[in-house]
Amino acid sequence: MGKLAVGQIYGCKPIVALGGNRALESLTIYDALPHMVILGQAHDMQLMENAAFPPRPVRGIGS
């Protein structure tokens, strides 16, 4: 897959919210901003509390 450049992220193809799976073979490199916009529209986003384990949802974002 290679290293990420500035402004890139790893993501599943197709995205999990649209039926993709979280398998290593599904990962690809995306431009971060457009990919995050698509993710934000495809799935309800939640602010997560990561200080404790397991992480817990704090509130929905954009709802």
N, CA, C, O and CB atoms as a CASP TS submission, in Angstrom:
PFRMAT TS
TARGET T0000
AUTHOR 0000-0000-0000
METHOD Language model
MODEL 1
PARENT N/A
ATOM      1  N   MET     1       0.815  -1.187   0.000  1.00  0.00           N
ATOM      2  CA  MET     1       0.000   0.000   0.000  1.00  0.00           C
ATOM      3  C   MET     1       0.860   1.252   0.000  1.00  0.00           C
ATOM      4  O   MET     1       0.575   2.196  -0.738  1.00  0.00           O
ATOM      5  CB  MET     1      -0.928  -0.003   1.189  1.00  0.00           C
ATOM      6  N   GLY     2       1.870   1.275   0.786  1.00  0.00           N
ATOM      7  CA  GLY     2       2.752   2.421   0.802  1.00  0.00           C
ATOM      8  C   GLY     2       2.474   3.398   1.919  1.00  0.00           C
ATOM      9  O   GLY     2       1.488   3.296   2.649  1.00  0.00           O
ATOM     10  N   LYS     3       3.398   4.363   2.024  1.00  0.00           N
ATOM     11  CA  LYS     3       3.271   5.398   3.053  1.00  0.00           C
ATOM     12  C   LYS     3       2.241   6.428   2.643  1.00  0.00           C
ATOM     13  O   LYS     3       1.973   6.645   1.461  1.00  0.00           O
ATOM     14  CB  LYS     3       4.622   6.077   3.314  1.00  0.00           C
ATOM     15  N   LEU     4       1.668   7.059   3.664  1.00  0.00           N
ATOM     16  CA  LEU     4       0.719   8.137   3.410  1.00  0.00           C
ATOM     17  C   LEU     4       1.449   9.445   3.182  1.00  0.00           C
ATOM     18  O   LEU     4       2.442   9.735   3.850  1.00  0.00           O
ATOM     19  CB  LEU     4      -0.266   8.276   4.572  1.00  0.00           C
ATOM     20  N   ALA     5       0.965  10.225   2.250  1.00  0.00           N
ATOM     21  CA  ALA     5       1.432  11.598   2.062  1.00  0.00           C
ATOM     22  C   ALA     5       0.566  12.498   2.935  1.00  0.00           C
ATOM     23  O   ALA     5      -0.450  12.061   3.477  1.00  0.00           O
ATOM     24  CB  ALA     5       1.368  12.035   0.546  1.00  0.00           C
ATOM     25  N   VAL     6       0.968  13.734   3.065  1.00  0.00           N
ATOM     26  CA  VAL     6       0.158  14.700   3.799  1.00  0.00           C
ATOM     27  C   VAL     6      -1.211  14.784   3.128  1.00  0.00           C
ATOM     28  O   VAL     6      -1.304  14.897   1.906  1.00  0.00           O
ATOM     29  CB  VAL     6       0.852  16.107   3.848  1.00  0.00           C
ATOM     30  N   GLY     7      -2.270  14.727   3.932  1.00  0.00           N
ATOM     31  CA  GLY     7      -3.619  14.834   3.394  1.00  0.00           C
ATOM     32  C   GLY     7      -4.215  13.522   2.922  1.00  0.00           C
ATOM     33  O   GLY     7      -5.251  13.520   2.258  1.00  0.00           O
ATOM     34  N   GLN     8      -3.579  12.402   3.254  1.00  0.00           N
ATOM     35  CA  GLN     8      -4.103  11.099   2.869  1.00  0.00           C
ATOM     36  C   GLN     8      -4.426  10.275   4.115  1.00  0.00           C
ATOM     37  O   GLN     8      -3.853  10.491   5.182  1.00  0.00           O
ATOM     38  CB  GLN     8      -3.093  10.351   1.972  1.00  0.00           C
ATOM     39  N   ILE     9      -5.355   9.327   3.961  1.00  0.00           N
ATOM     40  CA  ILE     9      -5.703   8.393   5.029  1.00  0.00           C
ATOM     41  C   ILE     9      -5.919   7.012   4.430  1.00  0.00           C
ATOM     42  O   ILE     9      -6.157   6.876   3.230  1.00  0.00           O
ATOM     43  CB  ILE     9      -6.970   8.864   5.795  1.00  0.00           C
ATOM     44  N   TYR    10      -5.834   5.984   5.276  1.00  0.00           N
ATOM     45  CA  TYR    10      -6.209   4.637   4.871  1.00  0.00           C
ATOM     46  C   TYR    10      -7.706   4.475   5.089  1.00  0.00           C
ATOM     47  O   TYR    10      -8.256   5.005   6.055  1.00  0.00           O
ATOM     48  CB  TYR    10      -5.403   3.559   5.664  1.00  0.00           C
ATOM     49  N   GLY    11      -8.358   3.754   4.206  1.00  0.00           N
ATOM     50  CA  GLY    11      -9.782   3.477   4.349  1.00  0.00           C
ATOM     51  C   GLY    11     -10.154   2.213   3.607  1.00  0.00           C
ATOM     52  O   GLY    11      -9.420   1.743   2.737  1.00  0.00           O
ATOM     53  N   CYS    12     -11.301   1.672   3.963  1.00  0.00           N
ATOM     54  CA  CYS    12     -11.797   0.456   3.315  1.00  0.00           C
ATOM     55  C   CYS    12     -12.494   0.804   2.008  1.00  0.00           C
ATOM     56  O   CYS    12     -13.162   1.831   1.897  1.00  0.00           O
ATOM     57  CB  CYS    12     -12.758  -0.308   4.249  1.00  0.00           C
ATOM     58  N   LYS    13     -12.325  -0.079   1.010  1.00  0.00           N
ATOM     59  CA  LYS    13     -12.965   0.107  -0.291  1.00  0.00           C
ATOM     60  C   LYS    13     -13.725  -1.157  -0.629  1.00  0.00           C
ATOM     61  O   LYS    13     -13.085  -2.186  -0.846  1.00  0.00           O
ATOM     62  CB  LYS    13     -11.922   0.447  -1.401  1.00  0.00           C
ATOM     63  N   PRO    14     -15.049  -1.151  -0.689  1.00  0.00           N
ATOM     64  CA  PRO    14     -15.933  -0.024  -0.410  1.00  0.00           C
ATOM     65  C   PRO    14     -15.967   0.283   1.086  1.00  0.00           C
ATOM     66  O   PRO    14     -15.563  -0.538   1.910  1.00  0.00           O
ATOM     67  CB  PRO    14     -17.351  -0.315  -0.926  1.00  0.00           C
ATOM     68  N   ILE    15     -16.452   1.467   1.418  1.00  0.00           N
ATOM     69  CA  ILE    15     -16.479   1.852   2.825  1.00  0.00           C
ATOM     70  C   ILE    15     -17.414   0.915   3.589  1.00  0.00           C
ATOM     71  O   ILE    15     -18.386   0.399   3.038  1.00  0.00           O
ATOM     72  CB  ILE    15     -16.930   3.331   2.987  1.00  0.00           C
ATOM     73  N   VAL    16     -17.101   0.707   4.863  1.00  0.00           N
ATOM     74  CA  VAL    16     -17.834  -0.238   5.699  1.00  0.00           C
ATOM     75  C   VAL    16     -19.320   0.119   5.771  1.00  0.00           C
ATOM     76  O   VAL    16     -20.166  -0.775   5.734  1.00  0.00           O
ATOM     77  CB  VAL    16     -17.233  -0.275   7.106  1.00  0.00           C
ATOM     78  N   ALA    17     -19.648   1.398   5.871  1.00  0.00           N
ATOM     79  CA  ALA    17     -21.050   1.826   5.972  1.00  0.00           C
ATOM     80  C   ALA    17     -21.862   1.465   4.729  1.00  0.00           C
ATOM     81  O   ALA    17     -23.091   1.426   4.780  1.00  0.00           O
ATOM     82  CB  ALA    17     -21.118   3.328   6.205  1.00  0.00           C
ATOM     83  N   LEU    18     -21.180   1.203   3.616  1.00  0.00           N
ATOM     84  CA  LEU    18     -21.877   0.848   2.374  1.00  0.00           C
ATOM     85  C   LEU    18     -21.669  -0.617   1.996  1.00  0.00           C
ATOM     86  O   LEU    18     -21.820  -0.994   0.833  1.00  0.00           O
ATOM     87  CB  LEU    18     -21.404   1.743   1.234  1.00  0.00           C
ATOM     88  N   GLY    19     -21.322  -1.440   2.988  1.00  0.00           N
ATOM     89  CA  GLY    19     -21.217  -2.870   2.750  1.00  0.00           C
ATOM     90  C   GLY    19     -19.818  -3.427   2.653  1.00  0.00           C
ATOM     91  O   GLY    19     -19.654  -4.633   2.468  1.00  0.00           O
ATOM     92  N   GLY    20     -18.806  -2.593   2.771  1.00  0.00           N
ATOM     93  CA  GLY    20     -17.431  -3.083   2.749  1.00  0.00           C
ATOM     94  C   GLY    20     -17.101  -3.822   4.033  1.00  0.00           C
ATOM     95  O   GLY    20     -17.886  -3.799   4.982  1.00  0.00           O
ATOM     96  N   ASN    21     -15.955  -4.473   4.072  1.00  0.00           N
ATOM     97  CA  ASN    21     -15.550  -5.143   5.307  1.00  0.00           C
ATOM     98  C   ASN    21     -14.235  -4.571   5.801  1.00  0.00           C
ATOM     99  O   ASN    21     -13.545  -3.844   5.086  1.00  0.00           O
ATOM    100  CB  ASN    21     -15.427  -6.661   5.093  1.00  0.00           C
ATOM    101  N   ARG    22     -13.905  -4.909   7.025  1.00  0.00           N
ATOM    102  CA  ARG    22     -12.713  -4.355   7.668  1.00  0.00           C
ATOM    103  C   ARG    22     -11.474  -5.227   7.446  1.00  0.00           C
ATOM    104  O   ARG    22     -10.533  -5.163   8.237  1.00  0.00           O
ATOM    105  CB  ARG    22     -12.960  -4.187   9.159  1.00  0.00           C
ATOM    106  N   ALA    23     -11.458  -6.017   6.415  1.00  0.00           N
ATOM    107  CA  ALA    23     -10.318  -6.880   6.126  1.00  0.00           C
ATOM    108  C   ALA    23      -9.149  -6.060   5.593  1.00  0.00           C
ATOM    109  O   ALA    23      -9.344  -5.038   4.934  1.00  0.00           O
ATOM    110  CB  ALA    23     -10.710  -7.971   5.116  1.00  0.00           C
ATOM    111  N   LEU    24      -7.950  -6.510   5.881  1.00  0.00           N
ATOM    112  CA  LEU    24      -6.738  -5.834   5.424  1.00  0.00           C
ATOM    113  C   LEU    24      -6.733  -5.676   3.905  1.00  0.00           C
ATOM    114  O   LEU    24      -6.250  -4.671   3.384  1.00  0.00           O
ATOM    115  CB  LEU    24      -5.498  -6.607   5.877  1.00  0.00           C
ATOM    116  N   GLU    25      -7.263  -6.657   3.205  1.00  0.00           N
ATOM    117  CA  GLU    25      -7.292  -6.609   1.746  1.00  0.00           C
ATOM    118  C   GLU    25      -8.176  -5.482   1.220  1.00  0.00           C
ATOM    119  O   GLU    25      -8.048  -5.081   0.063  1.00  0.00           O
ATOM    120  CB  GLU    25      -7.775  -7.934   1.197  1.00  0.00           C
ATOM    121  N   SER    26      -9.072  -4.968   2.061  1.00  0.00           N
ATOM    122  CA  SER    26      -9.987  -3.900   1.643  1.00  0.00           C
ATOM    123  C   SER    26      -9.389  -2.508   1.793  1.00  0.00           C
ATOM    124  O   SER    26      -9.960  -1.536   1.299  1.00  0.00           O
ATOM    125  CB  SER    26     -11.263  -3.979   2.440  1.00  0.00           C
ATOM    126  N   LEU    27      -8.244  -2.397   2.467  1.00  0.00           N
ATOM    127  CA  LEU    27      -7.669  -1.075   2.709  1.00  0.00           C
ATOM    128  C   LEU    27      -7.048  -0.490   1.451  1.00  0.00           C
ATOM    129  O   LEU    27      -6.430  -1.193   0.652  1.00  0.00           O
ATOM    130  CB  LEU    27      -6.626  -1.150   3.808  1.00  0.00           C
ATOM    131  N   THR    28      -7.227   0.794   1.300  1.00  0.00           N
ATOM    132  CA  THR    28      -6.616   1.554   0.215  1.00  0.00           C
ATOM    133  C   THR    28      -6.315   2.956   0.729  1.00  0.00           C
ATOM    134  O   THR    28      -6.720   3.314   1.835  1.00  0.00           O
ATOM    135  CB  THR    28      -7.546   1.600  -1.046  1.00  0.00           C
ATOM    136  N   ILE    29      -5.616   3.741  -0.058  1.00  0.00           N
ATOM    137  CA  ILE    29      -5.278   5.112   0.326  1.00  0.00           C
ATOM    138  C   ILE    29      -6.244   6.069  -0.356  1.00  0.00           C
ATOM    139  O   ILE    29      -6.481   5.989  -1.562  1.00  0.00           O
ATOM    140  CB  ILE    29      -3.803   5.455  -0.046  1.00  0.00           C
ATOM    141  N   TYR    30      -6.796   6.978   0.446  1.00  0.00           N
ATOM    142  CA  TYR    30      -7.717   8.001  -0.052  1.00  0.00           C
ATOM    143  C   TYR    30      -7.178   9.387   0.262  1.00  0.00           C
ATOM    144  O   TYR    30      -6.407   9.560   1.206  1.00  0.00           O
ATOM    145  CB  TYR    30      -9.121   7.820   0.562  1.00  0.00           C
ATOM    146  N   ASP    31      -7.585  10.378  -0.530  1.00  0.00           N
ATOM    147  CA  ASP    31      -7.399  11.769  -0.137  1.00  0.00           C
ATOM    148  C   ASP    31      -8.316  11.993   1.059  1.00  0.00           C
ATOM    149  O   ASP    31      -9.502  11.667   1.002  1.00  0.00           O
ATOM    150  CB  ASP    31      -7.716  12.778  -1.327  1.00  0.00           C
ATOM    151  N   ALA    32      -7.777  12.544   2.137  1.00  0.00           N
ATOM    152  CA  ALA    32      -8.488  12.594   3.413  1.00  0.00           C
ATOM    153  C   ALA    32      -9.798  13.379   3.359  1.00  0.00           C
ATOM    154  O   ALA    32     -10.837  12.861   3.768  1.00  0.00           O
ATOM    155  CB  ALA    32      -7.598  13.194   4.456  1.00  0.00           C
ATOM    156  N   LEU    33      -9.771  14.592   2.873  1.00  0.00           N
ATOM    157  CA  LEU    33     -10.958  15.442   2.952  1.00  0.00           C
ATOM    158  C   LEU    33     -12.158  14.868   2.197  1.00  0.00           C
ATOM    159  O   LEU    33     -13.228  14.744   2.792  1.00  0.00           O
ATOM    160  CB  LEU    33     -10.635  16.813   2.415  1.00  0.00           C
ATOM    161  N   PRO    34     -12.033  14.513   0.917  1.00  0.00           N
ATOM    162  CA  PRO    34     -13.209  13.959   0.234  1.00  0.00           C
ATOM    163  C   PRO    34     -13.695  12.654   0.862  1.00  0.00           C
ATOM    164  O   PRO    34     -14.899  12.404   0.926  1.00  0.00           O
ATOM    165  CB  PRO    34     -12.891  13.726  -1.230  1.00  0.00           C
ATOM    166  N   HIS    35     -12.764  11.827   1.322  1.00  0.00           N
ATOM    167  CA  HIS    35     -13.161  10.556   1.922  1.00  0.00           C
ATOM    168  C   HIS    35     -13.916  10.787   3.231  1.00  0.00           C
ATOM    169  O   HIS    35     -14.917  10.118   3.489  1.00  0.00           O
ATOM    170  CB  HIS    35     -11.928   9.671   2.168  1.00  0.00           C
ATOM    171  N   MET    36     -13.452  11.719   4.056  1.00  0.00           N
ATOM    172  CA  MET    36     -14.138  12.010   5.311  1.00  0.00           C
ATOM    173  C   MET    36     -15.514  12.621   5.055  1.00  0.00           C
ATOM    174  O   MET    36     -16.446  12.368   5.818  1.00  0.00           O
ATOM    175  CB  MET    36     -13.295  12.954   6.173  1.00  0.00           C
ATOM    176  N   VAL    37     -15.659  13.413   4.003  1.00  0.00           N
ATOM    177  CA  VAL    37     -16.969  13.973   3.647  1.00  0.00           C
ATOM    178  C   VAL    37     -17.933  12.841   3.290  1.00  0.00           C
ATOM    179  O   VAL    37     -19.082  12.840   3.730  1.00  0.00           O
ATOM    180  CB  VAL    37     -16.842  14.975   2.459  1.00  0.00           C
ATOM    181  N   ILE    38     -17.468  11.888   2.499  1.00  0.00           N
ATOM    182  CA  ILE    38     -18.314  10.746   2.130  1.00  0.00           C
ATOM    183  C   ILE    38     -18.681   9.942   3.370  1.00  0.00           C
ATOM    184  O   ILE    38     -19.840   9.565   3.538  1.00  0.00           O
ATOM    185  CB  ILE    38     -17.598   9.842   1.099  1.00  0.00           C
ATOM    186  N   LEU    39     -17.712   9.674   4.239  1.00  0.00           N
ATOM    187  CA  LEU    39     -18.000   8.922   5.462  1.00  0.00           C
ATOM    188  C   LEU    39     -19.024   9.645   6.325  1.00  0.00           C
ATOM    189  O   LEU    39     -19.921   9.020   6.892  1.00  0.00           O
ATOM    190  CB  LEU    39     -16.715   8.690   6.260  1.00  0.00           C
ATOM    191  N   GLY    40     -18.891  10.953   6.423  1.00  0.00           N
ATOM    192  CA  GLY    40     -19.818  11.738   7.228  1.00  0.00           C
ATOM    193  C   GLY    40     -21.240  11.693   6.706  1.00  0.00           C
ATOM    194  O   GLY    40     -22.187  11.826   7.481  1.00  0.00           O
ATOM    195  N   GLN    41     -21.405  11.508   5.412  1.00  0.00           N
ATOM    196  CA  GLN    41     -22.737  11.436   4.820  1.00  0.00           C
ATOM    197  C   GLN    41     -23.297  10.017   4.822  1.00  0.00           C
ATOM    198  O   GLN    41     -24.513   9.834   4.771  1.00  0.00           O
ATOM    199  CB  GLN    41     -22.702  11.968   3.404  1.00  0.00           C
ATOM    200  N   ALA    42     -22.435   9.023   4.880  1.00  0.00           N
ATOM    201  CA  ALA    42     -22.866   7.633   4.766  1.00  0.00           C
ATOM    202  C   ALA    42     -23.228   7.007   6.105  1.00  0.00           C
ATOM    203  O   ALA    42     -23.874   5.960   6.143  1.00  0.00           O
ATOM    204  CB  ALA    42     -21.790   6.822   4.114  1.00  0.00           C
ATOM    205  N   HIS    43     -22.824   7.631   7.195  1.00  0.00           N
ATOM    206  CA  HIS    43     -23.002   7.007   8.500  1.00  0.00           C
ATOM    207  C   HIS    43     -23.152   8.083   9.554  1.00  0.00           C
ATOM    208  O   HIS    43     -22.539   9.146   9.452  1.00  0.00           O
ATOM    209  CB  HIS    43     -21.821   6.076   8.838  1.00  0.00           C
ATOM    210  N   ASP    44     -23.962   7.817  10.567  1.00  0.00           N
ATOM    211  CA  ASP    44     -24.071   8.751  11.686  1.00  0.00           C
ATOM    212  C   ASP    44     -22.740   8.798  12.421  1.00  0.00           C
ATOM    213  O   ASP    44     -22.204   7.766  12.824  1.00  0.00           O
ATOM    214  CB  ASP    44     -25.222   8.341  12.652  1.00  0.00           C
ATOM    215  N   MET    45     -22.214  10.000  12.592  1.00  0.00           N
ATOM    216  CA  MET    45     -20.934  10.178  13.275  1.00  0.00           C
ATOM    217  C   MET    45     -21.179  10.395  14.763  1.00  0.00           C
ATOM    218  O   MET    45     -22.179  10.997  15.152  1.00  0.00           O
ATOM    219  CB  MET    45     -20.142  11.369  12.671  1.00  0.00           C
ATOM    220  N   GLN    46     -20.256   9.900  15.598  1.00  0.00           N
ATOM    221  CA  GLN    46     -20.359  10.083  17.035  1.00  0.00           C
ATOM    222  C   GLN    46     -19.033  10.574  17.591  1.00  0.00           C
ATOM    223  O   GLN    46     -17.963  10.125  17.182  1.00  0.00           O
ATOM    224  CB  GLN    46     -20.781   8.777  17.722  1.00  0.00           C
ATOM    225  N   LEU    47     -19.127  11.504  18.532  1.00  0.00           N
ATOM    226  CA  LEU    47     -17.964  11.918  19.299  1.00  0.00           C
ATOM    227  C   LEU    47     -17.708  10.828  20.325  1.00  0.00           C
ATOM    228  O   LEU    47     -18.614  10.449  21.067  1.00  0.00           O
ATOM    229  CB  LEU    47     -18.175  13.323  19.980  1.00  0.00           C
ATOM    230  N   MET    48     -16.478  10.320  20.374  1.00  0.00           N
ATOM    231  CA  MET    48     -16.162   9.206  21.267  1.00  0.00           C
ATOM    232  C   MET    48     -15.225   9.651  22.379  1.00  0.00           C
ATOM    233  O   MET    48     -14.335  10.474  22.162  1.00  0.00           O
ATOM    234  CB  MET    48     -15.535   8.050  20.483  1.00  0.00           C
ATOM    235  N   GLU    49     -15.430   9.106  23.563  1.00  0.00           N
ATOM    236  CA  GLU    49     -14.541   9.309  24.711  1.00  0.00           C
ATOM    237  C   GLU    49     -13.518   8.190  24.666  1.00  0.00           C
ATOM    238  O   GLU    49     -13.859   7.029  24.888  1.00  0.00           O
ATOM    239  CB  GLU    49     -15.332   9.322  26.089  1.00  0.00           C
ATOM    240  N   ASN    50     -12.265   8.526  24.382  1.00  0.00           N
ATOM    241  CA  ASN    50     -11.220   7.515  24.234  1.00  0.00           C
ATOM    242  C   ASN    50     -10.318   7.393  25.445  1.00  0.00           C
ATOM    243  O   ASN    50      -9.395   6.579  25.436  1.00  0.00           O
ATOM    244  CB  ASN    50     -10.390   7.823  23.039  1.00  0.00           C
ATOM    245  N   ALA    51     -10.557   8.186  26.500  1.00  0.00           N
ATOM    246  CA  ALA    51      -9.696   8.127  27.680  1.00  0.00           C
ATOM    247  C   ALA    51      -9.895   6.819  28.431  1.00  0.00           C
ATOM    248  O   ALA    51      -8.953   6.293  29.023  1.00  0.00           O
ATOM    249  CB  ALA    51      -9.973   9.315  28.606  1.00  0.00           C
ATOM    250  N   ALA    52     -11.099   6.300  28.411  1.00  0.00           N
ATOM    251  CA  ALA    52     -11.388   5.040  29.090  1.00  0.00           C
ATOM    252  C   ALA    52     -11.454   3.918  28.055  1.00  0.00           C
ATOM    253  O   ALA    52     -11.622   4.163  26.861  1.00  0.00           O
ATOM    254  CB  ALA    52     -12.719   5.132  29.896  1.00  0.00           C
ATOM    255  N   PHE    53     -11.320   2.686  28.538  1.00  0.00           N
ATOM    256  CA  PHE    53     -11.472   1.550  27.635  1.00  0.00           C
ATOM    257  C   PHE    53     -12.619   0.699  28.129  1.00  0.00           C
ATOM    258  O   PHE    53     -12.682   0.421  29.326  1.00  0.00           O
ATOM    259  CB  PHE    53     -10.163   0.717  27.540  1.00  0.00           C
ATOM    260  N   PRO    54     -13.509   0.280  27.295  1.00  0.00           N
ATOM    261  CA  PRO    54     -13.574   0.577  25.868  1.00  0.00           C
ATOM    262  C   PRO    54     -14.087   1.989  25.623  1.00  0.00           C
ATOM    263  O   PRO    54     -14.768   2.555  26.478  1.00  0.00           O
ATOM    264  CB  PRO    54     -14.466  -0.435  25.155  1.00  0.00           C
ATOM    265  N   PRO    55     -13.770   2.564  24.468  1.00  0.00           N
ATOM    266  CA  PRO    55     -14.279   3.905  24.154  1.00  0.00           C
ATOM    267  C   PRO    55     -15.803   3.910  24.208  1.00  0.00           C
ATOM    268  O   PRO    55     -16.453   2.917  23.879  1.00  0.00           O
ATOM    269  CB  PRO    55     -13.787   4.369  22.757  1.00  0.00           C
ATOM    270  N   ARG    56     -16.362   5.043  24.628  1.00  0.00           N
ATOM    271  CA  ARG    56     -17.822   5.138  24.717  1.00  0.00           C
ATOM    272  C   ARG    56     -18.305   6.363  23.961  1.00  0.00           C
ATOM    273  O   ARG    56     -17.612   7.379  23.920  1.00  0.00           O
ATOM    274  CB  ARG    56     -18.285   5.198  26.190  1.00  0.00           C
ATOM    275  N   PRO    57     -19.494   6.277  23.359  1.00  0.00           N
ATOM    276  CA  PRO    57     -20.044   7.440  22.660  1.00  0.00           C
ATOM    277  C   PRO    57     -20.421   8.545  23.642  1.00  0.00           C
ATOM    278  O   PRO    57     -20.985   8.276  24.703  1.00  0.00           O
ATOM    279  CB  PRO    57     -21.270   7.035  21.830  1.00  0.00           C
ATOM    280  N   VAL    58     -20.106   9.793  23.283  1.00  0.00           N
ATOM    281  CA  VAL    58     -20.466  10.950  24.100  1.00  0.00           C
ATOM    282  C   VAL    58     -21.735  11.583  23.548  1.00  0.00           C
ATOM    283  O   VAL    58     -22.675  11.851  24.295  1.00  0.00           O
ATOM    284  CB  VAL    58     -19.311  11.986  24.141  1.00  0.00           C
ATOM    285  N   ARG    59     -21.764  11.824  22.221  1.00  0.00           N
ATOM    286  CA  ARG    59     -22.940  12.411  21.582  1.00  0.00           C
ATOM    287  C   ARG    59     -22.804  12.264  20.075  1.00  0.00           C
ATOM    288  O   ARG    59     -21.715  12.033  19.550  1.00  0.00           O
ATOM    289  CB  ARG    59     -23.112  13.907  21.979  1.00  0.00           C
ATOM    290  N   GLY    60     -23.920  12.402  19.402  1.00  0.00           N
ATOM    291  CA  GLY    60     -23.920  12.399  17.953  1.00  0.00           C
ATOM    292  C   GLY    60     -23.363  13.704  17.420  1.00  0.00           C
ATOM    293  O   GLY    60     -23.454  14.739  18.080  1.00  0.00           O
ATOM    294  N   ILE    61     -22.790  13.660  16.237  1.00  0.00           N
ATOM    295  CA  ILE    61     -22.255  14.858  15.593  1.00  0.00           C
ATOM    296  C   ILE    61     -23.151  15.177  14.403  1.00  0.00           C
ATOM    297  O   ILE    61     -23.423  14.319  13.563  1.00  0.00           O
ATOM    298  CB  ILE    61     -20.757  14.659  15.145  1.00  0.00           C
ATOM    299  N   GLY    62     -23.600  16.416  14.346  1.00  0.00           N
ATOM    300  CA  GLY    62     -24.426  16.855  13.237  1.00  0.00           C
ATOM    301  C   GLY    62     -25.882  16.459  13.345  1.00  0.00           C
ATOM    302  O   GLY    62     -26.638  16.563  12.379  1.00  0.00           O
ATOM    303  N   SER    63     -26.273  16.005  14.525  1.00  0.00           N
ATOM    304  CA  SER    63     -27.681  15.625  14.671  1.00  0.00           C
ATOM    305  C   SER    63     -28.400  16.555  15.616  1.00  0.00           C
ATOM    306  O   SER    63     -29.595  16.386  15.858  1.00  0.00           O
ATOM    307  CB  SER    63     -27.803  14.192  15.165  1.00  0.00           C
TER
END
